[in-house]
Amino acid sequence: MSLPPLYMDHAATSPVRPEVRAAMSAAWDIGANASSVHALGRKAKLLLEEARETLLTAINGTGSARLVFTSGGTEANSLALTQARGFDRLIIAATEHDSLYRAAAQAGVPVSIAPVLANGLIDPEAFEALLAEGGRPFVCVMRVNNETGVLQPVEALAPKVHAAGGWLHVDAVQALGKSDIDFTLWGADSLSLAAHKIGGPQGAGAFIYDADRDIRASVTGGGQEFGLRAGTENLAGIAGFAEAVRCLSGNGSKGQAEAEAALKAAGATIIGMDAPRAGGICCFAVPDWTAQLQLIHMDMNGICVSSGSACSSGKVRSSRVLEAMGLEGLADKALRVSSGWNTTPADWQRVTEVWLKGYQTHKVRQLSKVKESA
């Protein structure tokens, strides 16, 4: 009997938790606009504000931060880039998500790319040199890289950015549920979150900012979300987001260490192994098996994984992140396995066994081709 499909692509999106479905259904049952002043409108408003407080509490931002609900992490990052206007320079780490990296050119200020070391961490000397170039910098740094899981030391970068008169925005979309988020401790000026990475619904996100900062709106119109994001709030999505946060209990990384040890023993390189990494994301590669062929093998065996970011038009392509790390030879051969709220150690074991079997078969075929051509 064949095994059921195994989903190990939570870094792309995580299946909706049953508790979240129930919370969203209850929100839909209210059937009212949170801006309405009647009884049901007030009930919707209360649900909205309770969700806002839940998220702020989860990131230690109560009192020091304000939160604007958005349609997801990309819109939250877009709202962050709107704040870059008026700054002299925009500094983006080379391994940032496309929603910041490719959108930076539209921010209206000169853009500098901060290089990373071979382990994926921002090069500290190069970063400080960029800050020393003068002018007020607007800096964007991803806490947990969506392809490698590498953790950037944002709490160490914040004082340097502020000493230069700058603003630090942290893309924390992948960090939620995979590592602790402490807005106050980090010293960030803003950060972005998304619900669908932790078993919440797609289409719900948040932009959090320092309460002492003045914010420009990116979507104007009505007065929703303090006038910073016009449009009727997605009440069900927001309720689901808050419920997913309340349900956070782990990232499914139990079994990951054993899986990575087996992959290394087979000759695979674990990307970012020499840097701090968040649990739940394993990016690995071998030099003689392309990502496309690996994906075909895994998919045919009922395992859903990816070759990198799912936000790059859904195509298998060379990873810009790995290229930035100096891993050009592996950039089109990396596979990303990512776990979530419903992942078990047995799931990691199954992934490893299927991949190892496929790799052995691939090497036999390659050896056979060599012999035939000799």
TIGUNU-322074 format. One record per residue (C-alpha): residue in three letters; y, x, z. Coordinates in nm, 4 decimals. Example, Ala and Ser with C-alpha at 12.3 -4.5 7.8 and 13.67 -1.06 7.14 Angstrom:
BEGIN
<r residuo="ala" y="-0.4500" x="1.2300" z="0.7800"/>
<r residuo="ser" y="-0.1060" x="1.3670" z="0.7140"/>
This chain:
BEGIN
<r residuo="met" y="0.0000" x="0.0000" z="0.0000"/>
<r residuo="ser" y="0.3377" x="0.1383" z="-0.1004"/>
<r residuo="leu" y="0.6005" x="0.2052" z="0.1649"/>
<r residuo="pro" y="0.9229" x="0.0003" z="0.1729"/>
<r residuo="pro" y="1.2374" x="0.1636" z="0.0319"/>
<r residuo="leu" y="1.4047" x="0.4064" z="0.2693"/>
<r residuo="tyr" y="1.7845" x="0.4135" z="0.2780"/>
<r residuo="met" y="1.9236" x="0.7561" z="0.3701"/>
<r residuo="asp" y="2.2696" x="0.7358" z="0.2142"/>
<r residuo="his" y="2.4739" x="0.6131" z="0.5113"/>
<r residuo="ala" y="2.7580" x="0.8560" z="0.4349"/>
<r residuo="ala" y="2.8188" x="0.6480" z="0.1217"/>
<r residuo="thr" y="2.7921" x="0.3180" z="0.3051"/>
<r residuo="ser" y="2.5811" x="0.1942" z="0.5926"/>
<r residuo="pro" y="2.3921" x="-0.1369" z="0.5862"/>
<r residuo="val" y="2.5683" x="-0.4092" z="0.7822"/>
<r residuo="arg" y="2.4367" x="-0.4516" z="1.1358"/>
<r residuo="pro" y="2.3083" x="-0.7995" z="1.2329"/>
<r residuo="glu" y="2.5593" x="-0.8123" z="1.5200"/>
<r residuo="val" y="2.8365" x="-0.7529" z="1.2681"/>
<r residuo="arg" y="2.7150" x="-1.0355" z="1.0470"/>
<r residuo="ala" y="2.7283" x="-1.2691" z="1.3475"/>
<r residuo="ala" y="3.0800" x="-1.1566" z="1.4410"/>
<r residuo="met" y="3.2022" x="-1.2081" z="1.0851"/>
<r residuo="ser" y="3.0445" x="-1.5527" z="1.0669"/>
<r residuo="ala" y="3.2214" x="-1.6528" z="1.3885"/>
<r residuo="ala" y="3.5517" x="-1.5314" z="1.2435"/>
<r residuo="trp" y="3.4977" x="-1.7284" z="0.9236"/>
<r residuo="asp" y="3.4255" x="-2.0366" z="1.1339"/>
<r residuo="ile" y="3.7772" x="-2.0192" z="1.2778"/>
<r residuo="gly" y="3.9035" x="-2.0840" z="0.9274"/>
<r residuo="ala" y="4.2679" x="-2.0081" z="0.9973"/>
<r residuo="asn" y="4.5414" x="-1.7567" z="0.9180"/>
<r residuo="ala" y="4.6381" x="-1.5221" z="1.2016"/>
<r residuo="ser" y="5.0056" x="-1.5714" z="1.1079"/>
<r residuo="ser" y="4.9931" x="-1.9471" z="1.1645"/>
<r residuo="val" y="5.1438" x="-2.0806" z="1.4882"/>
<r residuo="his" y="4.9030" x="-2.3708" z="1.5458"/>
<r residuo="ala" y="4.6058" x="-2.3535" z="1.7829"/>
<r residuo="leu" y="4.3531" x="-2.2207" z="1.5324"/>
<r residuo="gly" y="4.6070" x="-1.9711" z="1.4013"/>
<r residuo="arg" y="4.6607" x="-1.8454" z="1.7549"/>
<r residuo="lys" y="4.2848" x="-1.8168" z="1.7988"/>
<r residuo="ala" y="4.2657" x="-1.6059" z="1.4830"/>
<r residuo="lys" y="4.5560" x="-1.3942" z="1.6058"/>
<r residuo="leu" y="4.3820" x="-1.3338" z="1.9375"/>
<r residuo="leu" y="4.0682" x="-1.2176" z="1.7561"/>
<r residuo="leu" y="4.2801" x="-0.9860" z="1.5417"/>
<r residuo="glu" y="4.4537" x="-0.8274" z="1.8395"/>
<r residuo="glu" y="4.1290" x="-0.7922" z="2.0352"/>
<r residuo="ala" y="3.9847" x="-0.6022" z="1.7399"/>
<r residuo="arg" y="4.2925" x="-0.3805" z="1.7250"/>
<r residuo="glu" y="4.2590" x="-0.2978" z="2.0933"/>
<r residuo="thr" y="3.8865" x="-0.2274" z="2.0552"/>
<r residuo="leu" y="3.9509" x="0.0347" z="1.7883"/>
<r residuo="leu" y="4.2411" x="0.1953" z="1.9723"/>
<r residuo="thr" y="4.0346" x="0.2200" z="2.2891"/>
<r residuo="ala" y="3.7441" x="0.3767" z="2.0993"/>
<r residuo="ile" y="3.9625" x="0.6627" z="1.9729"/>
<r residuo="asn" y="4.1639" x="0.7073" z="2.2942"/>
<r residuo="gly" y="4.4796" x="0.5822" z="2.1291"/>
<r residuo="thr" y="4.5757" x="0.2983" z="2.3637"/>
<r residuo="gly" y="4.9436" x="0.3295" z="2.4477"/>
<r residuo="ser" y="5.0062" x="0.6412" z="2.2407"/>
<r residuo="ala" y="4.9147" x="0.5028" z="1.8996"/>
<r residuo="arg" y="4.9645" x="0.2042" z="1.6735"/>
<r residuo="leu" y="4.7041" x="0.0654" z="1.4331"/>
<r residuo="val" y="4.7465" x="-0.1003" z="1.0941"/>
<r residuo="phe" y="4.4445" x="-0.2695" z="0.9390"/>
<r residuo="thr" y="4.3820" x="-0.1842" z="0.5729"/>
<r residuo="ser" y="4.1238" x="-0.2587" z="0.3048"/>
<r residuo="gly" y="3.9381" x="0.0645" z="0.3794"/>
<r residuo="gly" y="3.9658" x="0.4387" z="0.4195"/>
<r residuo="thr" y="4.1192" x="0.4979" z="0.0772"/>
<r residuo="glu" y="4.4075" x="0.2603" z="0.1444"/>
<r residuo="ala" y="4.4546" x="0.4141" z="0.4891"/>
<r residuo="asn" y="4.4785" x="0.7588" z="0.3294"/>
<r residuo="ser" y="4.7185" x="0.6201" z="0.0701"/>
<r residuo="leu" y="4.9388" x="0.4857" z="0.3486"/>
<r residuo="ala" y="4.9284" x="0.8322" z="0.5052"/>
<r residuo="leu" y="5.0431" x="0.9958" z="0.1818"/>
<r residuo="thr" y="5.3320" x="0.7498" z="0.1692"/>
<r residuo="gln" y="5.4603" x="0.9193" z="0.4861"/>
<r residuo="ala" y="5.4703" x="1.2570" z="0.3056"/>
<r residuo="arg" y="5.7900" x="1.1554" z="0.1279"/>
<r residuo="gly" y="6.0750" x="1.3358" z="0.2930"/>
<r residuo="phe" y="5.8634" x="1.6375" z="0.3796"/>
<r residuo="asp" y="5.9054" x="1.9583" z="0.1813"/>
<r residuo="arg" y="5.5417" x="2.0316" z="0.1046"/>
<r residuo="leu" y="5.2010" x="1.8689" z="0.1117"/>
<r residuo="ile" y="4.9085" x="2.0858" z="0.2226"/>
<r residuo="ile" y="4.5603" x="1.9558" z="0.1421"/>
<r residuo="ala" y="4.2380" x="2.1315" z="0.2376"/>
<r residuo="ala" y="4.0263" x="2.2247" z="-0.0646"/>
<r residuo="thr" y="3.7331" x="2.0160" z="0.0586"/>
<r residuo="glu" y="3.9229" x="1.6929" z="0.1223"/>
<r residuo="his" y="3.7971" x="1.3553" z="0.0016"/>
<r residuo="asp" y="3.9149" x="1.2483" z="-0.3438"/>
<r residuo="ser" y="4.1277" x="0.9711" z="-0.1912"/>
<r residuo="leu" y="4.3554" x="1.2487" z="-0.0633"/>
<r residuo="tyr" y="4.2754" x="1.5450" z="-0.2861"/>
<r residuo="arg" y="4.3263" x="1.3701" z="-0.6191"/>
<r residuo="ala" y="4.5949" x="1.1335" z="-0.4931"/>
<r residuo="ala" y="4.8104" x="1.4172" z="-0.3568"/>
<r residuo="ala" y="4.9751" x="1.4750" z="-0.6941"/>
<r residuo="gln" y="5.1283" x="1.1272" z="-0.6734"/>
<r residuo="ala" y="5.2900" x="1.1854" z="-0.3340"/>
<r residuo="gly" y="5.6139" x="1.3098" z="-0.4859"/>
<r residuo="val" y="5.6225" x="1.6474" z="-0.3074"/>
<r residuo="pro" y="5.4882" x="1.9922" z="-0.4053"/>
<r residuo="val" y="5.1180" x="2.0338" z="-0.3244"/>
<r residuo="ser" y="4.9410" x="2.3408" z="-0.1858"/>
<r residuo="ile" y="4.5643" x="2.3682" z="-0.1496"/>
<r residuo="ala" y="4.4379" x="2.5312" z="0.1696"/>
<r residuo="pro" y="4.1230" x="2.7321" z="0.0876"/>
<r residuo="val" y="3.8066" x="2.7220" z="0.2938"/>
<r residuo="leu" y="3.5634" x="2.9907" z="0.4002"/>
<r residuo="ala" y="3.2047" x="3.0100" z="0.2757"/>
<r residuo="asn" y="3.0943" x="2.7974" z="0.5720"/>
<r residuo="gly" y="3.3336" x="2.5175" z="0.4786"/>
<r residuo="leu" y="3.5906" x="2.5717" z="0.7549"/>
<r residuo="ile" y="3.9560" x="2.6071" z="0.6605"/>
<r residuo="asp" y="4.0503" x="2.9742" z="0.6222"/>
<r residuo="pro" y="4.2755" x="3.0212" z="0.9296"/>
<r residuo="glu" y="4.4733" x="3.3149" z="0.7884"/>
<r residuo="ala" y="4.5390" x="3.1399" z="0.4581"/>
<r residuo="phe" y="4.6326" x="2.8208" z="0.6427"/>
<r residuo="glu" y="4.8859" x="2.9988" z="0.8630"/>
<r residuo="ala" y="5.0281" x="3.1752" z="0.5579"/>
<r residuo="leu" y="5.0854" x="2.8373" z="0.3920"/>
<r residuo="leu" y="5.2600" x="2.7059" z="0.7029"/>
<r residuo="ala" y="5.4807" x="3.0165" z="0.7075"/>
<r residuo="glu" y="5.6143" x="2.9518" z="0.3576"/>
<r residuo="gly" y="5.8927" x="2.7429" z="0.5083"/>
<r residuo="gly" y="5.9958" x="2.3811" z="0.4901"/>
<r residuo="arg" y="5.8413" x="2.0899" z="0.6742"/>
<r residuo="pro" y="5.4735" x="2.0505" z="0.5770"/>
<r residuo="phe" y="5.2695" x="1.7306" z="0.5634"/>
<r residuo="val" y="4.9100" x="1.8405" z="0.6234"/>
<r residuo="cys" y="4.5891" x="1.6491" z="0.5489"/>
<r residuo="val" y="4.2613" x="1.7641" z="0.7030"/>
<r residuo="met" y="3.9229" x="1.5884" z="0.7064"/>
<r residuo="arg" y="3.7535" x="1.5939" z="1.0473"/>
<r residuo="val" y="3.3957" x="1.5520" z="0.9172"/>
<r residuo="asn" y="3.3320" x="1.6424" z="0.5565"/>
<r residuo="asn" y="3.1545" x="1.3620" z="0.3770"/>
<r residuo="glu" y="2.9307" x="1.5960" z="0.1749"/>
<r residuo="thr" y="2.8443" x="1.8709" z="0.4226"/>
<r residuo="gly" y="2.9171" x="1.7303" z="0.7689"/>
<r residuo="val" y="3.1300" x="2.0363" z="0.8522"/>
<r residuo="leu" y="3.3680" x="1.9711" z="1.1434"/>
<r residuo="gln" y="3.7238" x="2.0957" z="1.1020"/>
<r residuo="pro" y="3.8963" x="2.2034" z="1.4280"/>
<r residuo="val" y="4.1844" x="1.9594" z="1.3983"/>
<r residuo="glu" y="4.2781" x="1.9986" z="1.7657"/>
<r residuo="ala" y="4.3438" x="2.3697" z="1.7008"/>
<r residuo="leu" y="4.5372" x="2.3049" z="1.3794"/>
<r residuo="ala" y="4.7716" x="2.0393" z="1.5212"/>
<r residuo="pro" y="4.9888" x="2.2747" z="1.7347"/>
<r residuo="lys" y="5.0364" x="2.5069" z="1.4377"/>
<r residuo="val" y="5.1393" x="2.2200" z="1.2115"/>
<r residuo="his" y="5.3832" x="2.0853" z="1.4700"/>
<r residuo="ala" y="5.5303" x="2.4321" z="1.5318"/>
<r residuo="ala" y="5.6229" x="2.4316" z="1.1628"/>
<r residuo="gly" y="5.7890" x="2.0915" z="1.2008"/>
<r residuo="gly" y="5.5086" x="1.9161" z="1.0197"/>
<r residuo="trp" y="5.2850" x="1.6101" z="1.0301"/>
<r residuo="leu" y="4.9060" x="1.6252" z="1.0612"/>
<r residuo="his" y="4.7002" x="1.3465" z="0.9062"/>
<r residuo="val" y="4.3272" x="1.3434" z="0.9817"/>
<r residuo="asp" y="4.0799" x="1.1669" z="0.7566"/>
<r residuo="ala" y="3.8347" x="1.0543" z="1.0250"/>
<r residuo="val" y="3.6378" x="0.8112" z="0.8086"/>
<r residuo="gln" y="3.3133" x="1.0115" z="0.8295"/>
<r residuo="ala" y="3.3810" x="1.1150" z="1.1889"/>
<r residuo="leu" y="3.3504" x="0.7616" z="1.3235"/>
<r residuo="gly" y="3.0044" x="0.7298" z="1.4732"/>
<r residuo="lys" y="2.9146" x="1.0917" z="1.3997"/>
<r residuo="ser" y="3.1425" x="1.2743" z="1.6449"/>
<r residuo="asp" y="3.3895" x="1.1935" z="1.9180"/>
<r residuo="ile" y="3.7365" x="1.0878" z="1.8036"/>
<r residuo="asp" y="4.0187" x="1.1494" z="2.0463"/>
<r residuo="phe" y="4.3559" x="1.0734" z="1.8938"/>
<r residuo="thr" y="4.5468" x="1.1923" z="2.1997"/>
<r residuo="leu" y="4.3486" x="1.5140" z="2.2471"/>
<r residuo="trp" y="4.3610" x="1.6030" z="1.8792"/>
<r residuo="gly" y="4.7382" x="1.5773" z="1.8691"/>
<r residuo="ala" y="4.7269" x="1.4231" z="1.5227"/>
<r residuo="asp" y="5.0181" x="1.2205" z="1.3893"/>
<r residuo="ser" y="4.7923" x="0.9820" z="1.1999"/>
<r residuo="leu" y="4.4309" x="0.9244" z="1.1072"/>
<r residuo="ser" y="4.2229" x="0.6948" z="0.8890"/>
<r residuo="leu" y="3.9037" x="0.4992" z="0.9598"/>
<r residuo="ala" y="3.6661" x="0.2726" z="0.7682"/>
<r residuo="ala" y="3.4158" x="0.0144" z="0.8880"/>
<r residuo="his" y="3.1403" x="0.0534" z="0.6318"/>
<r residuo="lys" y="3.0268" x="0.3973" z="0.7478"/>
<r residuo="ile" y="2.8988" x="0.2613" z="1.0799"/>
<r residuo="gly" y="2.7294" x="-0.0653" z="0.9869"/>
<r residuo="gly" y="3.0514" x="-0.2603" z="0.9486"/>
<r residuo="pro" y="3.1611" x="-0.4431" z="0.6325"/>
<r residuo="gln" y="3.3042" x="-0.2857" z="0.3209"/>
<r residuo="gly" y="3.6701" x="-0.3677" z="0.2674"/>
<r residuo="ala" y="3.7947" x="-0.3033" z="0.6219"/>
<r residuo="gly" y="3.9746" x="0.0083" z="0.7411"/>
<r residuo="ala" y="4.2540" x="0.1255" z="0.9645"/>
<r residuo="phe" y="4.5524" x="0.3574" z="0.9645"/>
<r residuo="ile" y="4.6413" x="0.4846" z="1.3111"/>
<r residuo="tyr" y="4.9673" x="0.6649" z="1.3798"/>
<r residuo="asp" y="5.1643" x="0.8145" z="1.6665"/>
<r residuo="ala" y="5.3761" x="0.5416" z="1.8252"/>
<r residuo="asp" y="5.6775" x="0.7747" z="1.8215"/>
<r residuo="arg" y="5.6658" x="0.8138" z="1.4433"/>
<r residuo="asp" y="5.8597" x="0.5977" z="1.1996"/>
<r residuo="ile" y="5.6330" x="0.4615" z="0.9274"/>
<r residuo="arg" y="5.7033" x="0.3621" z="0.5675"/>
<r residuo="ala" y="5.5185" x="0.0615" z="0.4303"/>
<r residuo="ser" y="5.3020" x="0.1093" z="0.1217"/>
<r residuo="val" y="5.2378" x="-0.2612" z="0.0571"/>
<r residuo="thr" y="5.5474" x="-0.4732" z="0.1064"/>
<r residuo="gly" y="5.5861" x="-0.8489" z="0.1121"/>
<r residuo="gly" y="5.5184" x="-1.0540" z="0.4221"/>
<r residuo="gly" y="5.5483" x="-0.9313" z="0.7760"/>
<r residuo="gln" y="5.1790" x="-0.8829" z="0.8510"/>
<r residuo="glu" y="5.0642" x="-0.5694" z="1.0326"/>
<r residuo="phe" y="5.4113" x="-0.4992" z="1.1747"/>
<r residuo="gly" y="5.5570" x="-0.5160" z="0.8252"/>
<r residuo="leu" y="5.3641" x="-0.2044" z="0.7203"/>
<r residuo="arg" y="5.0816" x="-0.3655" z="0.5230"/>
<r residuo="ala" y="5.1683" x="-0.7010" z="0.3743"/>
<r residuo="gly" y="4.9028" x="-0.9578" z="0.2950"/>
<r residuo="thr" y="4.6895" x="-1.1970" z="0.4952"/>
<r residuo="glu" y="4.4554" x="-0.9958" z="0.7152"/>
<r residuo="asn" y="4.0844" x="-0.9878" z="0.6358"/>
<r residuo="leu" y="3.9971" x="-1.1495" z="0.9688"/>
<r residuo="ala" y="3.6194" x="-1.1554" z="0.9200"/>
<r residuo="gly" y="3.6133" x="-0.7953" z="0.8002"/>
<r residuo="ile" y="3.8290" x="-0.6847" z="1.0921"/>
<r residuo="ala" y="3.6099" x="-0.8723" z="1.3400"/>
<r residuo="gly" y="3.3060" x="-0.7057" z="1.1880"/>
<r residuo="phe" y="3.4759" x="-0.3660" z="1.2103"/>
<r residuo="ala" y="3.5422" x="-0.4131" z="1.5809"/>
<r residuo="glu" y="3.1865" x="-0.5314" z="1.6458"/>
<r residuo="ala" y="3.0448" x="-0.2283" z="1.4646"/>
<r residuo="val" y="3.2549" x="-0.0055" z="1.6904"/>
<r residuo="arg" y="3.1286" x="-0.1882" z="1.9990"/>
<r residuo="cys" y="2.7714" x="-0.1336" z="1.8801"/>
<r residuo="leu" y="2.8052" x="0.2415" z="1.8250"/>
<r residuo="ser" y="2.5050" x="0.4044" z="1.9877"/>
<r residuo="gly" y="2.4086" x="0.7064" z="1.7779"/>
<r residuo="asn" y="2.4067" x="0.8438" z="1.4271"/>
<r residuo="gly" y="2.0337" x="0.8501" z="1.3612"/>
<r residuo="ser" y="2.0229" x="1.2297" z="1.3640"/>
<r residuo="lys" y="1.7124" x="1.2581" z="1.5831"/>
<r residuo="gly" y="1.4632" x="1.4362" z="1.3634"/>
<r residuo="gln" y="1.7300" x="1.6009" z="1.1508"/>
<r residuo="ala" y="1.6882" x="1.9469" z="1.3067"/>
<r residuo="glu" y="1.3147" x="1.9440" z="1.2378"/>
<r residuo="ala" y="1.3748" x="1.8283" z="0.8819"/>
<r residuo="glu" y="1.6268" x="2.1047" z="0.8187"/>
<r residuo="ala" y="1.3888" x="2.3656" z="0.9612"/>
<r residuo="ala" y="1.1192" x="2.2532" z="0.7163"/>
<r residuo="leu" y="1.3633" x="2.2595" z="0.4252"/>
<r residuo="lys" y="1.4779" x="2.6109" z="0.5152"/>
<r residuo="ala" y="1.1190" x="2.7283" z="0.5383"/>
<r residuo="ala" y="1.0711" x="2.6056" z="0.1804"/>
<r residuo="gly" y="1.3663" x="2.8139" z="0.0620"/>
<r residuo="ala" y="1.6465" x="2.5580" z="0.0732"/>
<r residuo="thr" y="1.9985" x="2.6482" z="0.1781"/>
<r residuo="ile" y="2.1512" x="2.4134" z="0.4356"/>
<r residuo="ile" y="2.5157" x="2.3886" z="0.3332"/>
<r residuo="gly" y="2.7579" x="2.4583" z="0.6185"/>
<r residuo="met" y="2.4805" x="2.5850" z="0.8444"/>
<r residuo="asp" y="2.7071" x="2.8564" z="0.9893"/>
<r residuo="ala" y="2.9803" x="2.6113" z="1.0901"/>
<r residuo="pro" y="2.9976" x="2.3298" z="1.3454"/>
<r residuo="arg" y="2.8566" x="2.0175" z="1.1831"/>
<r residuo="ala" y="2.8352" x="1.6537" z="1.2779"/>
<r residuo="gly" y="2.4884" x="1.5061" z="1.3044"/>
<r residuo="gly" y="2.3801" x="1.2593" z="1.0416"/>
<r residuo="ile" y="2.4661" x="1.4546" z="0.7264"/>
<r residuo="cys" y="2.2384" x="1.7167" z="0.5738"/>
<r residuo="cys" y="2.3445" x="1.8774" z="0.2469"/>
<r residuo="phe" y="2.0947" x="2.1254" z="0.1054"/>
<r residuo="ala" y="2.0106" x="2.2949" z="-0.2219"/>
<r residuo="val" y="1.7634" x="2.5202" z="-0.3978"/>
<r residuo="pro" y="1.8735" x="2.7327" z="-0.6947"/>
<r residuo="asp" y="1.5994" x="2.6159" z="-0.9337"/>
<r residuo="trp" y="1.6031" x="2.2343" z="-0.9089"/>
<r residuo="thr" y="1.9008" x="2.0302" z="-1.0279"/>
<r residuo="ala" y="2.0428" x="1.7484" z="-0.8216"/>
<r residuo="gln" y="1.9771" x="1.5019" z="-1.1014"/>
<r residuo="leu" y="1.6048" x="1.5818" z="-1.1124"/>
<r residuo="gln" y="1.5837" x="1.5689" z="-0.7330"/>
<r residuo="leu" y="1.7495" x="1.2275" z="-0.7275"/>
<r residuo="ile" y="1.5062" x="1.0953" z="-0.9869"/>
<r residuo="his" y="1.2117" x="1.2230" z="-0.7833"/>
<r residuo="met" y="1.3389" x="1.0784" z="-0.4562"/>
<r residuo="asp" y="1.4284" x="0.7444" z="-0.6139"/>
<r residuo="met" y="1.0882" x="0.7113" z="-0.7787"/>
<r residuo="asn" y="0.9380" x="0.7594" z="-0.4330"/>
<r residuo="gly" y="1.1521" x="0.4868" z="-0.2795"/>
<r residuo="ile" y="1.4088" x="0.7061" z="-0.1028"/>
<r residuo="cys" y="1.7817" x="0.6471" z="-0.1464"/>
<r residuo="val" y="1.9882" x="0.9647" z="-0.1123"/>
<r residuo="ser" y="2.2786" x="1.1110" z="-0.3097"/>
<r residuo="ser" y="2.4030" x="1.4316" z="-0.4680"/>
<r residuo="gly" y="2.7375" x="1.4262" z="-0.2867"/>
<r residuo="ser" y="3.0282" x="1.1883" z="-0.2524"/>
<r residuo="ala" y="2.9630" x="0.8350" z="-0.3744"/>
<r residuo="cys" y="3.3327" x="0.8077" z="-0.4578"/>
<r residuo="ser" y="3.3152" x="1.0272" z="-0.7697"/>
<r residuo="ser" y="3.2566" x="0.7453" z="-1.0200"/>
<r residuo="gly" y="2.8869" x="0.7184" z="-0.9367"/>
<r residuo="lys" y="2.7848" x="1.0093" z="-1.1577"/>
<r residuo="val" y="2.5731" x="1.3133" z="-1.0775"/>
<r residuo="arg" y="2.8091" x="1.6050" z="-1.1179"/>
<r residuo="ser" y="2.8868" x="1.9477" z="-0.9819"/>
<r residuo="ser" y="3.0299" x="1.9283" z="-0.6301"/>
<r residuo="arg" y="3.3954" x="2.0274" z="-0.5997"/>
<r residuo="val" y="3.3405" x="2.0777" z="-0.2271"/>
<r residuo="leu" y="3.0627" x="2.3315" z="-0.2764"/>
<r residuo="glu" y="3.2624" x="2.5073" z="-0.5453"/>
<r residuo="ala" y="3.5512" x="2.5414" z="-0.2996"/>
<r residuo="met" y="3.3052" x="2.7051" z="-0.0578"/>
<r residuo="gly" y="3.2159" x="2.9643" z="-0.3226"/>
<r residuo="leu" y="2.8769" x="2.8055" z="-0.3925"/>
<r residuo="glu" y="2.9218" x="2.7543" z="-0.7671"/>
<r residuo="gly" y="2.5568" x="2.8367" z="-0.8306"/>
<r residuo="leu" y="2.4438" x="2.5524" z="-0.6052"/>
<r residuo="ala" y="2.7203" x="2.3009" z="-0.6747"/>
<r residuo="asp" y="2.5091" x="2.1012" z="-0.9214"/>
<r residuo="lys" y="2.1882" x="2.1361" z="-0.7226"/>
<r residuo="ala" y="2.2800" x="1.9945" z="-0.3819"/>
<r residuo="leu" y="2.1263" x="1.6847" z="-0.2309"/>
<r residuo="arg" y="2.2863" x="1.4914" z="0.0543"/>
<r residuo="val" y="2.0730" x="1.3043" z="0.3051"/>
<r residuo="ser" y="2.2671" x="1.0965" z="0.5569"/>
<r residuo="ser" y="2.1447" x="0.8821" z="0.8433"/>
<r residuo="gly" y="2.2887" x="0.5916" z="1.0377"/>
<r residuo="trp" y="2.2382" x="0.3263" z="1.3009"/>
<r residuo="asn" y="1.8882" x="0.2225" z="1.1858"/>
<r residuo="thr" y="1.7452" x="0.5664" z="1.1033"/>
<r residuo="thr" y="1.4427" x="0.6967" z="1.2947"/>
<r residuo="pro" y="1.2893" x="1.0454" z="1.3269"/>
<r residuo="ala" y="1.0036" x="0.9193" z="1.1095"/>
<r residuo="asp" y="1.2564" x="0.8515" z="0.8329"/>
<r residuo="trp" y="1.3725" x="1.2140" z="0.8376"/>
<r residuo="gln" y="1.0091" x="1.3236" z="0.8272"/>
<r residuo="arg" y="0.9363" x="1.1017" z="0.5279"/>
<r residuo="val" y="1.2366" x="1.2396" z="0.3397"/>
<r residuo="thr" y="1.1210" x="1.5953" z="0.4054"/>
<r residuo="glu" y="0.7611" x="1.5319" z="0.3031"/>
<r residuo="val" y="0.8587" x="1.3600" z="-0.0214"/>
<r residuo="trp" y="1.1105" x="1.6310" z="-0.1130"/>
<r residuo="leu" y="0.8711" x="1.9164" z="-0.0339"/>
<r residuo="lys" y="0.5969" x="1.7588" z="-0.2445"/>
<r residuo="gly" y="0.8380" x="1.7144" z="-0.5325"/>
<r residuo="tyr" y="0.9669" x="2.0694" z="-0.5067"/>
<r residuo="gln" y="0.6159" x="2.2128" z="-0.5136"/>
<r residuo="thr" y="0.5350" x="2.0060" z="-0.8233"/>
<r residuo="his" y="0.8597" x="2.1201" z="-0.9867"/>
<r residuo="lys" y="0.7808" x="2.4881" z="-0.9243"/>
<r residuo="val" y="0.4313" x="2.4506" z="-1.0687"/>
<r residuo="arg" y="0.5784" x="2.2942" z="-1.3830"/>
<r residuo="gln" y="0.8353" x="2.5705" z="-1.4160"/>
<r residuo="leu" y="0.5678" x="2.8371" z="-1.3755"/>
<r residuo="ser" y="0.3569" x="2.6634" z="-1.6381"/>
<r residuo="lys" y="0.6484" x="2.6671" z="-1.8823"/>
<r residuo="val" y="0.7008" x="3.0374" z="-1.8223"/>
<r residuo="lys" y="0.3346" x="3.1110" z="-1.8934"/>
<r residuo="glu" y="0.3410" x="2.9007" z="-2.2114"/>
<r residuo="ser" y="0.6442" x="3.0867" z="-2.3434"/>
<r residuo="ala" y="0.4995" x="3.4313" z="-2.2596"/>
